[in-house]
């Protein structure tokens, strides 16, 4: 047998061995992934904003009837957009007592007190925020505010309504989704 024929057989044999080993490695990886525990697997992609949010971020607040007389009021001379921007600025400055007082009544009841609110926000690790332009419809204004936490961006839609006395009142804050 010639040296080149022997060399070709060796190369062919090496390629077959390499292919078998590669197939074995792929097989092992597929088997391990199919038998891994749920905690070790990658979370499925979902469009449910509550499922994507950091723990507790999208939790449902208590169902509280809106009462303009007890709802936080936007101060005279301030717009709902300025009010909401002030909320996010207070959160960024870690002025949690101030931020807590700006929340709608239902959200305040959900957190219980400013200390619980602070603990929750510190746990999220919020690193940035932005606020969309308001959308007005008669005596209602909706604004989405975005928070960056744990590498993801989450939105809350805030709703303001104009009370009979002409002041804007904070009606609600609901999870608006993730980007």
C-alpha angles and dihedrals in degrees: 000000000000124000093244093052089050090049092050092051090050092050091048091048091049091050091051091049091048091050092050092049091048091050090049092051092049090048092052092049093049091047092049093049092049091051099042122119119256091248091058097046126089114263115249119252110258138176092213104111093203091054091051097046123097111267111297095002095110098033115141116257119222117279102254124173110242112246113182090201092064100030118106110267128223104240118251111273093024127103125220087251091055090046092053093045087052090054093054092043089053090051091049091049090049090241091145097164089058094044092047090054090055094056121102115263093255091054091048089052090049093055093038097210143001092267092058090045090052092048091050095048092046088053092054093057094219110199105174145000142199134187127218124222114277121260111215126201113172109296093352129085123188122194129177117216119194128211127192110217131161091354096305133096119232129186133212121194112218119199122203124187130195111241124216090263090058097252121128113242128198105243105172151340118210134173108268101186142267134279 
